Amino acid sequence: MDVTKIVIIDDHQLFREGVKRILDFEANFHVVAEGDDGAEALALMEKHDPDVFIMDINMPKMNGIEATRKLVEANPNAKVIVLSIHDDENYVTHALQTGACGYLLKEMDADALVEAVKVVAEGGSYLHPKVTHNLVREYRRLTESGAGNGGGTATLAYKQVEIRRPLHLLTRRECEVLQLLADGKSNKAIGEALFISEKTVKNHVSNILQKMNVNDRTQAVVVAIKNGWVEVR
């Protein structure tokens, strides 16, 4: 089994140690280095060639956004998960535009952190479920306001769209899971809502991504919104 090499950069030592402790429980994860400022990122990449960076967004000398930009400029294959206390879509969009592959809120649980590292290490992208929901709500707001479409007629057209579950593509259970993804639920919360195990939820999500031909949960939700397959609540 391949080992995923990880570098953690965060200026709060206690938080950094907590993240490291969670990751150390995974047999195929190895934290190869730590840093307390984004300015260290390039040197640590050259020295350790990590598979994934976990990068705090707010640091005193060089913030995580700037560090991510420099990393990706130096190595377009660099994979960065940004950590933040901010769930505002402007922060998320900025992080993704500079090349981040993931965005996690510091209120995350251990399972979300582990899942994010696995997904990003394999070439995917991962957004905290709450962040996904906020982005979807912003997408709906822009759509309803007629952004890019010349005015308010888009509002009427959008609101007249009837929610059509994609039963031609997904099972009824997968449609339920897709709706809960759009609601910003984590795998654990979906399992609790549907009275199924978290492992079963992961299997459903994997099937949904494959059937919809998308790479990650966020893409699945955006496609579902565009097609009128889910409600944004």
ZALUM-276962 format. One record per residue (C-alpha): residue number from 1; residue in three letters; chain; x, y, z. Coordinates in steps of 0.25 Angstrom, whole numbers, always signed. Layout:
BEGIN
+-----+-----+----+-------+-------+-------+
!   i !  aa ! ch !     u !     v !     w !
+-----+-----+----+-------+-------+-------+
! NUM ! ALA !  A !     X !     Y !     Z !
...
+-----+-----+----+-------+-------+-------+
This chain:
BEGIN
+-----+-----+----+-------+-------+-------+
!   i !  aa ! ch !     u !     v !     w !
+-----+-----+----+-------+-------+-------+
!   1 ! MET !  A !    +0 !    +0 !    +0 !
!   2 ! ASP !  A !    +6 !   +14 !    -4 !
!   3 ! VAL !  A !    +8 !   +23 !    +7 !
!   4 ! THR !  A !    +3 !   +37 !    +6 !
!   5 ! LYS !  A !   +13 !   +48 !   +10 !
!   6 ! ILE !  A !    +7 !   +60 !   +17 !
!   7 ! VAL !  A !   +12 !   +73 !   +21 !
!   8 ! ILE !  A !    +4 !   +82 !   +31 !
!   9 ! ILE !  A !    +6 !   +97 !   +32 !
!  10 ! ASP !  A !    -1 !  +104 !   +43 !
!  11 ! ASP !  A !    +4 !  +115 !   +53 !
!  12 ! HIS !  A !    -4 !  +109 !   +64 !
!  13 ! GLN !  A !    +4 !   +98 !   +70 !
!  14 ! LEU !  A !    -7 !   +91 !   +78 !
!  15 ! PHE !  A !   -16 !   +90 !   +66 !
!  16 ! ARG !  A !    -5 !   +85 !   +57 !
!  17 ! GLU !  A !    -2 !   +74 !   +67 !
!  18 ! GLY !  A !   -16 !   +71 !   +68 !
!  19 ! VAL !  A !   -17 !   +69 !   +52 !
!  20 ! LYS !  A !    -4 !   +61 !   +52 !
!  21 ! ARG !  A !   -10 !   +52 !   +63 !
!  22 ! ILE !  A !   -22 !   +49 !   +55 !
!  23 ! LEU !  A !   -14 !   +46 !   +42 !
!  24 ! ASP !  A !    -4 !   +37 !   +50 !
!  25 ! PHE !  A !   -16 !   +28 !   +53 !
!  26 ! GLU !  A !   -16 !   +24 !   +38 !
!  27 ! ALA !  A !    -6 !   +13 !   +34 !
!  28 ! ASN !  A !    -4 !   +19 !   +20 !
!  29 ! PHE !  A !    -2 !   +33 !   +24 !
!  30 ! HIS !  A !   +11 !   +39 !   +28 !
!  31 ! VAL !  A !   +13 !   +54 !   +33 !
!  32 ! VAL !  A !   +27 !   +56 !   +28 !
!  33 ! ALA !  A !   +29 !   +71 !   +33 !
!  34 ! GLU !  A !   +22 !   +82 !   +40 !
!  35 ! GLY !  A !   +23 !   +97 !   +38 !
!  36 ! ASP !  A !   +17 !  +110 !   +45 !
!  37 ! ASP !  A !   +17 !  +119 !   +33 !
!  38 ! GLY !  A !   +13 !  +119 !   +18 !
!  39 ! ALA !  A !   +27 !  +124 !   +15 !
!  40 ! GLU !  A !   +33 !  +110 !   +18 !
!  41 ! ALA !  A !   +24 !  +103 !    +8 !
!  42 ! LEU !  A !   +34 !  +103 !    -4 !
!  43 ! ALA !  A !   +46 !   +99 !    +4 !
!  44 ! LEU !  A !   +38 !   +87 !   +10 !
!  45 ! MET !  A !   +33 !   +83 !    -3 !
!  46 ! GLU !  A !   +47 !   +83 !    -9 !
!  47 ! LYS !  A !   +52 !   +75 !    +3 !
!  48 ! HIS !  A !   +41 !   +65 !    +5 !
!  49 ! ASP !  A !   +33 !   +64 !    -8 !
!  50 ! PRO !  A !   +20 !   +62 !    +0 !
!  51 ! ASP !  A !    +7 !   +57 !    -7 !
!  52 ! VAL !  A !    -2 !   +67 !    +1 !
!  53 ! PHE !  A !    -1 !   +80 !    +8 !
!  54 ! ILE !  A !   -10 !   +84 !   +19 !
!  55 ! MET !  A !    -9 !   +99 !   +20 !
!  56 ! ASP !  A !   -15 !  +108 !   +30 !
!  57 ! ILE !  A !   -21 !  +121 !   +23 !
!  58 ! ASN !  A !   -18 !  +131 !   +33 !
!  59 ! MET !  A !    -3 !  +132 !   +37 !
!  60 ! PRO !  A !    +5 !  +144 !   +41 !
!  61 ! LYS !  A !   +16 !  +145 !   +30 !
!  62 ! MET !  A !   +11 !  +138 !   +18 !
!  63 ! ASN !  A !    -4 !  +134 !   +18 !
!  64 ! GLY !  A !    -9 !  +120 !   +12 !
!  65 ! ILE !  A !   -15 !  +126 !    +0 !
!  66 ! GLU !  A !    -1 !  +133 !    -4 !
!  67 ! ALA !  A !    +6 !  +120 !    +0 !
!  68 ! THR !  A !    -3 !  +112 !    -9 !
!  69 ! ARG !  A !    -1 !  +121 !   -21 !
!  70 ! LYS !  A !   +14 !  +120 !   -20 !
!  71 ! LEU !  A !   +14 !  +105 !   -18 !
!  72 ! VAL !  A !    +5 !  +103 !   -30 !
!  73 ! GLU !  A !   +13 !  +112 !   -39 !
!  74 ! ALA !  A !   +26 !  +105 !   -35 !
!  75 ! ASN !  A !   +19 !   +91 !   -36 !
!  76 ! PRO !  A !    +6 !   +90 !   -44 !
!  77 ! ASN !  A !    +4 !   +76 !   -38 !
!  78 ! ALA !  A !    +4 !   +81 !   -23 !
!  79 ! LYS !  A !    -8 !   +77 !   -15 !
!  80 ! VAL !  A !   -12 !   +87 !    -5 !
!  81 ! ILE !  A !   -24 !   +86 !    +5 !
!  82 ! VAL !  A !   -27 !   +99 !   +11 !
!  83 ! LEU !  A !   -31 !  +100 !   +26 !
!  84 ! SER !  A !   -40 !  +112 !   +30 !
!  85 ! ILE !  A !   -50 !  +117 !   +40 !
!  86 ! HIS !  A !   -57 !  +125 !   +29 !
!  87 ! ASP !  A !   -69 !  +118 !   +21 !
!  88 ! ASP !  A !   -71 !  +130 !   +13 !
!  89 ! GLU !  A !   -71 !  +127 !    -2 !
!  90 ! ASN !  A !   -62 !  +138 !    -5 !
!  91 ! TYR !  A !   -51 !  +131 !    +3 !
!  92 ! VAL !  A !   -54 !  +118 !    -3 !
!  93 ! THR !  A !   -54 !  +123 !   -18 !
!  94 ! HIS !  A !   -41 !  +130 !   -15 !
!  95 ! ALA !  A !   -34 !  +118 !   -10 !
!  96 ! LEU !  A !   -39 !  +109 !   -21 !
!  97 ! GLN !  A !   -35 !  +120 !   -32 !
!  98 ! THR !  A !   -20 !  +120 !   -26 !
!  99 ! GLY !  A !   -20 !  +105 !   -28 !
! 100 ! ALA !  A !   -25 !   +98 !   -15 !
! 101 ! CYS !  A !   -31 !   +84 !   -17 !
! 102 ! GLY !  A !   -38 !   +85 !    -4 !
! 103 ! TYR !  A !   -45 !   +94 !    +6 !
! 104 ! LEU !  A !   -48 !   +90 !   +21 !
! 105 ! LEU !  A !   -53 !   +97 !   +32 !
! 106 ! LYS !  A !   -46 !   +96 !   +45 !
! 107 ! GLU !  A !   -59 !   +91 !   +51 !
! 108 ! MET !  A !   -57 !   +78 !   +43 !
! 109 ! ASP !  A !   -58 !   +65 !   +50 !
! 110 ! ALA !  A !   -46 !   +54 !   +49 !
! 111 ! ASP !  A !   -54 !   +46 !   +38 !
! 112 ! ALA !  A !   -55 !   +58 !   +29 !
! 113 ! LEU !  A !   -40 !   +61 !   +30 !
! 114 ! VAL !  A !   -36 !   +47 !   +27 !
! 115 ! GLU !  A !   -46 !   +46 !   +15 !
! 116 ! ALA !  A !   -41 !   +60 !   +10 !
! 117 ! VAL !  A !   -27 !   +55 !   +10 !
! 118 ! LYS !  A !   -30 !   +42 !    +3 !
! 119 ! VAL !  A !   -38 !   +49 !    -8 !
! 120 ! VAL !  A !   -28 !   +60 !   -11 !
! 121 ! ALA !  A !   -17 !   +50 !   -11 !
! 122 ! GLU !  A !   -24 !   +42 !   -21 !
! 123 ! GLY !  A !   -25 !   +54 !   -30 !
! 124 ! GLY !  A !   -39 !   +59 !   -26 !
! 125 ! SER !  A !   -44 !   +71 !   -19 !
! 126 ! TYR !  A !   -51 !   +72 !    -6 !
! 127 ! LEU !  A !   -60 !   +83 !    +0 !
! 128 ! HIS !  A !   -65 !   +83 !   +15 !
! 129 ! PRO !  A !   -80 !   +80 !   +13 !
! 130 ! LYS !  A !   -84 !   +93 !   +20 !
! 131 ! VAL !  A !   -76 !  +101 !    +9 !
! 132 ! THR !  A !   -82 !   +93 !    -2 !
! 133 ! HIS !  A !   -96 !   +97 !    +3 !
! 134 ! ASN !  A !   -92 !  +111 !    +4 !
! 135 ! LEU !  A !   -86 !  +111 !   -11 !
! 136 ! VAL !  A !   -99 !  +104 !   -16 !
! 137 ! ARG !  A !  -108 !  +115 !    -9 !
! 138 ! GLU !  A !   -99 !  +126 !   -15 !
! 139 ! TYR !  A !  -101 !  +119 !   -29 !
! 140 ! ARG !  A !  -116 !  +119 !   -27 !
! 141 ! ARG !  A !  -116 !  +134 !   -23 !
! 142 ! LEU !  A !  -108 !  +138 !   -35 !
! 143 ! THR !  A !  -117 !  +129 !   -44 !
! 144 ! GLU !  A !  -130 !  +135 !   -38 !
! 145 ! SER !  A !  -125 !  +149 !   -39 !
! 146 ! GLY !  A !  -122 !  +147 !   -54 !
! 147 ! ALA !  A !  -107 !  +149 !   -53 !
! 148 ! GLY !  A !  -101 !  +148 !   -67 !
! 149 ! ASN !  A !  -115 !  +147 !   -73 !
! 150 ! GLY !  A !  -119 !  +161 !   -74 !
! 151 ! GLY !  A !  -129 !  +162 !   -63 !
! 152 ! GLY !  A !  -141 !  +157 !   -55 !
! 153 ! THR !  A !  -147 !  +148 !   -65 !
! 154 ! ALA !  A !  -137 !  +137 !   -60 !
! 155 ! THR !  A !  -144 !  +138 !   -47 !
! 156 ! LEU !  A !  -158 !  +134 !   -52 !
! 157 ! ALA !  A !  -152 !  +123 !   -61 !
! 158 ! TYR !  A !  -144 !  +117 !   -50 !
! 159 ! LYS !  A !  -155 !  +117 !   -40 !
! 160 ! GLN !  A !  -164 !  +110 !   -50 !
! 161 ! VAL !  A !  -155 !   +98 !   -51 !
! 162 ! GLU !  A !  -161 !   +86 !   -44 !
! 163 ! ILE !  A !  -151 !   +77 !   -36 !
! 164 ! ARG !  A !  -149 !   +65 !   -45 !
! 165 ! ARG !  A !  -142 !   +53 !   -38 !
! 166 ! PRO !  A !  -132 !   +47 !   -47 !
! 167 ! LEU !  A !  -139 !   +33 !   -46 !
! 168 ! HIS !  A !  -134 !   +30 !   -60 !
! 169 ! LEU !  A !  -120 !   +31 !   -55 !
! 170 ! LEU !  A !  -120 !   +28 !   -40 !
! 171 ! THR !  A !  -127 !   +19 !   -30 !
! 172 ! ARG !  A !  -137 !   +25 !   -21 !
! 173 ! ARG !  A !  -128 !   +24 !    -9 !
! 174 ! GLU !  A !  -117 !   +30 !   -17 !
! 175 ! CYS !  A !  -126 !   +42 !   -20 !
! 176 ! GLU !  A !  -128 !   +43 !    -5 !
! 177 ! VAL !  A !  -113 !   +44 !    -3 !
! 178 ! LEU !  A !  -111 !   +54 !   -14 !
! 179 ! GLN !  A !  -122 !   +63 !    -8 !
! 180 ! LEU !  A !  -115 !   +62 !    +6 !
! 181 ! LEU !  A !  -102 !   +65 !    -1 !
! 182 ! ALA !  A !  -108 !   +78 !    -6 !
! 183 ! ASP !  A !  -113 !   +81 !    +8 !
! 184 ! GLY !  A !   -98 !   +81 !   +12 !
! 185 ! LYS !  A !   -99 !   +68 !   +20 !
! 186 ! SER !  A !   -86 !   +60 !   +24 !
! 187 ! ASN !  A !   -86 !   +45 !   +21 !
! 188 ! LYS !  A !   -88 !   +43 !   +36 !
! 189 ! ALA !  A !  -100 !   +52 !   +36 !
! 190 ! ILE !  A !  -106 !   +46 !   +24 !
! 191 ! GLY !  A !  -105 !   +32 !   +30 !
! 192 ! GLU !  A !  -112 !   +37 !   +43 !
! 193 ! ALA !  A !  -123 !   +44 !   +34 !
! 194 ! LEU !  A !  -125 !   +31 !   +26 !
! 195 ! PHE !  A !  -122 !   +21 !   +37 !
! 196 ! ILE !  A !  -111 !   +14 !   +29 !
! 197 ! SER !  A !   -96 !   +13 !   +32 !
! 198 ! GLU !  A !   -86 !   +23 !   +28 !
! 199 ! LYS !  A !   -79 !   +12 !   +20 !
! 200 ! THR !  A !   -92 !   +10 !   +12 !
! 201 ! VAL !  A !   -93 !   +25 !   +10 !
! 202 ! LYS !  A !   -79 !   +25 !    +4 !
! 203 ! ASN !  A !   -83 !   +14 !    -5 !
! 204 ! HIS !  A !   -95 !   +22 !   -10 !
! 205 ! VAL !  A !   -87 !   +35 !   -12 !
! 206 ! SER !  A !   -77 !   +27 !   -20 !
! 207 ! ASN !  A !   -88 !   +21 !   -29 !
! 208 ! ILE !  A !   -94 !   +35 !   -31 !
! 209 ! LEU !  A !   -81 !   +41 !   -35 !
! 210 ! GLN !  A !   -79 !   +29 !   -45 !
! 211 ! LYS !  A !   -93 !   +30 !   -51 !
! 212 ! MET !  A !   -93 !   +45 !   -52 !
! 213 ! ASN !  A !   -79 !   +45 !   -58 !
! 214 ! VAL !  A !   -73 !   +55 !   -48 !
! 215 ! ASN !  A !   -61 !   +55 !   -40 !
! 216 ! ASP !  A !   -66 !   +60 !   -26 !
! 217 ! ARG !  A !   -78 !   +63 !   -17 !
! 218 ! THR !  A !   -77 !   +78 !   -21 !
! 219 ! GLN !  A !   -78 !   +75 !   -36 !
! 220 ! ALA !  A !   -89 !   +65 !   -33 !
! 221 ! VAL !  A !   -97 !   +76 !   -26 !
! 222 ! VAL !  A !   -95 !   +87 !   -36 !
! 223 ! VAL !  A !   -99 !   +78 !   -47 !
! 224 ! ALA !  A !  -112 !   +74 !   -39 !
! 225 ! ILE !  A !  -115 !   +88 !   -37 !
! 226 ! LYS !  A !  -114 !   +92 !   -52 !
! 227 ! ASN !  A !  -123 !   +80 !   -56 !
! 228 ! GLY !  A !  -133 !   +83 !   -45 !
! 229 ! TRP !  A !  -131 !   +69 !   -38 !
! 230 ! VAL !  A !  -130 !   +75 !   -24 !
! 231 ! GLU !  A !  -136 !   +86 !   -16 !
! 232 ! VAL !  A !  -127 !   +97 !    -9 !
! 233 ! ARG !  A !  -133 !   +98 !    +5 !
+-----+-----+----+-------+-------+-------+
